[in-house]
Amino acid sequence: MTTPLTANVPSGRRPRRVGIARIGIYAFLLTSAAFFLLPLWIMVTTSLKPRAEVWEGNILALPAEFTVEPWIKAWSEACTGLDCNGISVGFWNSVQILIPSLVLSILAGAVNGYALSFWRVRGANLLFGILLAGAFIPYQVFLYPLVRLFSQAGIYNSLACIVIVHVVFGMPIMTLLFRNFYASLPVELFNAARIDGGGFWTIFTHVLLPMSAPIIVVATILQVTGIWNDFIFGLTFAGRENLPMTVQLNNIVNSTQGERAYNVDMAATILTALVPLAVYFLSGRWFVRGIAAGAVKG
Amino acid sequence: MAEVSLRDISVAFHSLTVFDHLDLDIEEGEFLVLLGPSGCGKSTLLNAIAGLLEVETGQIWIGGRNVTWEEPKDRGIAMVFQSYALYPRMSVRNNLSFGLRMAGTAKDEIARRVAKAAAMLQIDHLLDRRPDQLSGGQRQRVAIGRALVRDADVFLFDEPLSNLDAQLRNELRVEIKRLHQQLGSTMIYVTHDQIEALTLADRIAVMKDLKIQQLASPQEIYHRPANRFVAGFVGSPRMNFVDGRLLPDGESGWRFTTDSHVLRLGGYAFDGQPQPGQEVTLGIRPEHLQPADAGDWDGFVVEMTEPMGADTLVWARSGPDLLAVRTGSDTAITAGSSLTLGLPQDRISLFDRKDGRRL
């Protein structure tokens, strides 16, 4: 058998044509991308311009005279009120808040999710419902009662205080995430471990936790971005010594005396956004999966 | 080794009663198969025996001990699951030894038992692999090995072969039977596959609608099914069923009649007292129908034949009745030919058409 070679007889791979619809789609995508990238473009170019050039006012132009001085200034010299140590102070504060909050909230979520999906605690569904409902109450409602509570306990305005707040407020979403992940595992695995004599903690640490890597990655992404971007909790609970980077950034931008140093402000802003930005770029696929994991099963 | 005794057991699952006051005694060293269609609750019953599910009423005794309130690990049982349920992040060796490590067994004892189980199942060369590096058959061997290592008195199997292809299923079925002979342990095996049930069991409990329909040896189940459901569920190809009625025949005899056929029941052993005119179903297995030149029923026309290798299945129709007849693979019967069938009296079963019970 020979295949006829005439062009209009369907044979082999179907030819692909570039239609008007496709051109339209690309045009739309390109304009959208340009629109959303514009602020970032302005921030980066401005932060690399000397002060004089910023005031010339051509905000879209590339820097004529390239300089990294605003970045250095932003990192180590910019003033927040009376202190002039730059935003680096806030960076290290944020790291100090982030690490314990991250570890503790993921651990709490994992244990909660494990108990809720495998041990069928009496009233587990009710507990879970209440926990989830907590996630939908506006944060502002909690602020003042919590301030009073922490004051009574004598830990208000401390690192411990802000960490506890992050762990508590991260609990609903972390629990949901881990519960759904564990619910998708075959219950037979858990049953086998019970027959093998595993207890509550041994099954968790020996069997389930080693399998949880994917969901831990997702939880880490959510918590890192969430805690790093937090402003209101940091401002309210961390105390003057531990103000996170977001709050410091606000102070820098708002406390400039005289002529505004837009280039320094821009550099400081990018520095603050760098951590979540890096997380998004390095883990885009995982991040989407995390959102889906929280949304699909309930 | 231990006997298992279920006394007055009721189990509820998701607030649905699965078993209501069930009694079942399994002897020491017996191989009991719980056979039934999906959703008949046989796995639920197994989970209750294992202690993974609480019973609502009744007691569970294993080896003369009331274990109703005991944890799964304290019941002297081992269990093999359909989905293998191997711990995915552990090597095969650690999978096998997990239970012993949890129990705090001495290291050299663990090594000895793991080596023994691995040798029995021919998985020695796989000990350092992880479960995701194994084939389905190998995984199930490891799962069985994990049960062996526990030195349990009672082994529970929850459809262990259902996820395997036909070839492997046959292979492992033989393996399980051999293990039972070697160990002599009590084994309770849940399946929906009647071949597994017939080949493995000392006794089969056929289950449906929250009840045990028949509890008997494989021969009894196959040849003298207690009701219409058991008759239809066990055996492949399926038993033939013909609807008709019973009429008195002579002084004390009976005959079975349909619109087109009559069968005199001189040699049939009735279980109950038949009533004149009673509506019944006659059942006969395909291999017991005898195609012959002169037989009990004539006027059948062959619709098609299914060669199955070792034998050939002939589908013969007369009016509304379509019967499967098992013949040798060298049969000369072809589609379109007419057929006369002999029905041996000691091979037929009669069921009441209302309640399905054997007559």
Interface residues (C-beta under 8 A of the other chain):
Chain A: P186 E188 L189 N191 A192 A193 R194 I195 D196 G197 G198 T202 H206 V207 P210 M211
Chain B: N47 A50 L52 E71 P72 K73 I77 A78 M79 F81 Q82 S83 A85 L86 Y87 P88 R89 M90 F98 G99 M102 A103 R146 R150 D158
